[in-house]
Amino acid sequence: MRKFFLRNQLCIPVKGYNRAIIYDILRKDYFFISKAHFYILDTDDFIDFNKIEDEEERQSLIDFLINEEIVFELADQNQKQCFTALNRKLEVPNKITNIVLHTNVDLNFFDCIKEEYILNLSIIAPQVDDNLFKVLKRIDTLEIDSVYLYIENFDHDALEDHRKRLSDHNLVFSVNFFNSKNSIEKTELYQNVYFNYFDEEFTVYKRKLTIDKLGINTEHFLEAYNFHSYYFGKVYIDSDGNIKNGLNNTLSFGQVKSISSVQFLNLISSDQFQELGNIQKDSMLVCCDCEFRYMCVDSRVPVKGIDKWYHPIECAYNPYLSKWDDEVDYLDLNHCGVTISASGCFIDKEQLSQKFNSIWSA
């Protein structure tokens, strides 16, 4: 008797170069699967598990998928009409979703966004001081979902006082301290505010993608699937007041001190400002081969090549070896036979296969 299986539409298979991942965007989890199993699960129709010839492998996969509620069985094939495919389009209410700025920002800038609805506002501060609290007081009445603080220099002796004062501001969602090597806790919840402590300097943190920066949820997936998950909707005001679209970008689109509200909104709506945000990861070299591409937030500045965008600076994850740069046996792209340039991606498959097998066959 034939069984009818459908995939949970909130569990999305994503193919990488060596392996695939099932993104569970509702429960914020993920599961690695083989590429062979990806091709079976990548359908909105009934799943044909009979493509797996080995009975033990087939049943093991079915049991795993049902146990994790990734697939479910229908009593009757006509029930399929009750289940619709996930709409992967993303619509946002305005051009700005994320703003990053420093505590020395001209406070008149907030007049430019007072009518806007902002999802996230990030504030970079050298330390917890009066300048930071002036900014927090100024934004208390704005339409902002969450405020994230990035404090470059951690003062352990003043921590208790800082936690109390910062948590008094209702918009603050998380406070991230850097250079906090004496801190025992890495994350703690205090008065509904998350306090996170990082050993490294902020200048290092902001440039490097790490596995703990991967995020899985419905909003993030839809954004990354349709746009660039870092640059889309982002505005950065650097410490000199330059308007940019990312922390690591050098191109300035103007000065915040000499711009009106109308000029600012026209600027960030321009095709030039929006260009990086409209890049899809599937149109970017290396990223298009990465199984993590819809869950990462990559702040590297992309460059337009002949056919696709690419990054002159290499990522911390090598999808051709399935290795992070802090793992044993990691190799960069060049040493495993992959060359990236404006003209495209060249893979020496023999060299790559040799390196991959030597790492994973042990």
PEJOJO-V721810 format. One record per backbone hydrogen bond with DSSP energy under -0.5 kcal/mol. NH is the residue of the N-H (numbers start at 1). CO is the residue of the C=O. Records with the same first field share a line. If there is no record, write none. Layout:
# PEJOJO-V721810
NH = CO, CO
This chain:
# PEJOJO-V721810
4 = 74
5 = 3
6 = 72
8 = 70
11 = 8
12 = 10, 23
13 = 11
14 = 21
16 = 19
17 = 289
20 = 33
21 = 14
22 = 31
23 = 12, 21
24 = 22, 29
25 = 10, 23
26 = 10
28 = 24
29 = 24
31 = 22
33 = 20
38 = 34
39 = 35
40 = 36
41 = 37
42 = 38
43 = 41
47 = 5
49 = 47
51 = 48
52 = 49
53 = 51
55 = 53
58 = 54
59 = 55
60 = 56
61 = 57
62 = 58
63 = 59
64 = 60
65 = 61
66 = 62
67 = 63
68 = 64
69 = 66
70 = 65
71 = 65
72 = 6
74 = 4
79 = 76
80 = 77
81 = 78
82 = 79
83 = 80
88 = 86
97 = 95, 233
98 = 233
99 = 120
100 = 235
101 = 122
103 = 124
105 = 102
109 = 106
110 = 107
111 = 108
112 = 108, 109
113 = 109
116 = 113
118 = 116, 143
119 = 97
120 = 97
121 = 146
122 = 99
123 = 148
124 = 101
125 = 123, 150
129 = 127
133 = 129
134 = 130
135 = 131
136 = 132
137 = 133
138 = 134
139 = 135
140 = 136, 137
142 = 139
144 = 142
145 = 118
146 = 119
147 = 171
148 = 121
149 = 174
150 = 123
151 = 149, 176
152 = 125, 150
153 = 126
154 = 152, 178
156 = 154
158 = 155
159 = 156
162 = 158
163 = 159
164 = 160
165 = 161
166 = 162
167 = 163
168 = 164, 165
169 = 166
170 = 168
172 = 169
173 = 147
174 = 147
175 = 194
176 = 149
177 = 175, 196
178 = 151
179 = 200
180 = 198
183 = 180
188 = 195
190 = 188, 193
193 = 190
194 = 173
195 = 188, 193
196 = 175, 194
197 = 186
198 = 177
204 = 201
205 = 201
206 = 202
207 = 204
208 = 204
213 = 210
214 = 211
215 = 295
217 = 215
218 = 25
221 = 217
222 = 218
223 = 219
224 = 220
225 = 221
226 = 222
227 = 223
228 = 277
229 = 227
232 = 228
234 = 231
235 = 98
236 = 244
237 = 100
238 = 236, 242
241 = 238
243 = 254
244 = 236, 242
249 = 246
253 = 243
256 = 241
258 = 255
259 = 256
264 = 260
265 = 261
266 = 262
267 = 263
268 = 264
269 = 265
270 = 267
274 = 270
275 = 271
278 = 274, 275
279 = 276
281 = 224
283 = 280
284 = 281
285 = 309
287 = 285
288 = 284
289 = 286
290 = 287
293 = 290
295 = 292
296 = 292
298 = 296
299 = 297
302 = 300
303 = 310
305 = 303, 308
306 = 342
309 = 283
310 = 303
318 = 323
319 = 317
321 = 318
322 = 318
323 = 318
325 = 316
327 = 324
330 = 327
336 = 332, 333
337 = 334
338 = 333
339 = 346
341 = 344
344 = 341
346 = 339, 344
347 = 345
348 = 337, 346
349 = 347
352 = 348
353 = 349
354 = 350
355 = 351
356 = 352
357 = 353
358 = 354
359 = 355
360 = 356
361 = 357
